[in-house]
Amino acid sequence: MATSLRANIDVDDLEKGLAFYRDAFGLRVSRRLGDGWAELSGGSFVIDLLVKAPGSLPFSGASSGRDYQRHWTPVHLDFCVEDLEATVARALQAGARQEGEILDRPFGRMALLRDPFGHGLCVLQLVKGDYDRLPGVVRS
């Protein structure tokens, strides 16, 4: 069975979200699917930006609503790029906030950011062999 991947990112302002992901990562609008939904392409998978009002519930019976301040979720996006500094500079110019210094890791370098909607994301510049350089990696 083949599986494809789509990431859905809630935003409270579609045009602001489109501008951020275009200017920071070079993504482009491939389709608009109504007033509050746009599909972005240009990466290795599709990203959908979905307009959801602050305070709206993510599902029926949720204990709290959406909050576009800095928040944390165990799922985040990694943007793998060739030039870390240039991408971070574009992301900051587009409205991201950097969370700490650029880090050196066995697999390369990384910067921790948050987008203008509070979503955490990483920008990675991987070295040749990428994650294969980590101790204990076993290919299957």
N, C-alpha and C positions, 0 to 999 in steps of 0.2 A: 504494500500500500504506500503510495507516495503522499507526502505531507508537505504543504507549503506553509509559510509563516507570515503572519500579519501582526503588527503591533498596533494597539489602539491607545492613543494618548488623549486624555480628557483635557480640554482647555476651556477657559471662560471667554475667550476672544479669538475667533477663528483667524482673522486677518493677522493679528499679532503672532499667533502660532505659526501660520504659514511663513511670515516674514522671518521669524527666528530660525526655523529649520531650513529655510532657503539660504539665508545669509550665513548661518553658522556651519552648515554641513553640505551645502550645494544641492539639497533635495529640490524637487520641482513638483508642482501640482500636475497629476496625471488625469484626475477626474474630480469633479464636484458632484456629490451625491445628495444634493439638497442644500438648504441654507446653513445647516450646522454640521456639515461633514465634508471633508476633503481628503483625497487619497494622495499621498506623496510617494514619489518613486525616485530612483537615482542611486539607491543603496542596494544591498544584497537581498532586501525584502521590503515589502510595502509597509508604510506607516500611515495609519488613518488618524486624523485629528478630528475629534468629536466635541462639539460644544456642549458643555454641561454647566449649568449655573452653580455658582458657589452655594453651598448648603444643600444642594439637591442630593437625594439619597441614591447610593449606587445600586441598591436592590431593595425590594419591599421588606420592611422590618429591620433595616440597618439601624444601628445604634447611633451613628453620626453621619453627617453629610460631607460632601466634598469640601476640601479646604485647600486653597491655592497658595497657602504659605508653605514654607519648606516642610516637607513630610517625607516619610520613609516607607518603602515597601520592599519586600524581599525580592521583587523582580525589578530589574532596571535594564537600560540599554547601554551597550558598549559600542562606541563608534571607533572603528579601527581605521587609522589614517596614516598617511606617509609622512606628514610634517606636523608633529604635535604642537609646537609653539605657534605656528601659523593658524592652525585650527582653533586652538584655545583663544588666540587673539580675536579671530572672527566671531567666535561664540560669545566672548565677553562684549565685544562691540554690538552684537545682536541682542544682548540683554541677559546672558547667563551670569551666574556668580560662581567664582572659583572657590572651592572649599579646601584650602590648604595648598601646600607647595606641590610642584610636579614631583612624582615619586619614581625612583628607579627600582625595577623589579627584575627577576631573572628572565622574564619573557619580554622585557622591553621597558618602556616608560609609560606613565599614566597620569592623567589629571582628573580630579574629581570635581564635577560641576553640578549645578542645578539650573534647569531651564527657567524661563520667566514665570512658569506655572508651579514651581516648587518640586518638580520631578527631578530626582537624582539621576545622573548619567555619568559615564566614564568616557574619556577620550584616551585611546590606546595607540601607541606607536610600537608595534611588535617587531622584534628582531627576527632575522631569518630562523626558521624553525619554530617560531612563536612558542606556544605552550609546551612543545617537546623539550624545551630546555629546563623545565621544572623537574626537581628531583622526584623520583617515584613514578613518572609518567610511563604508562604502558600502553602501547597501541594495540587495538583489537582488530 
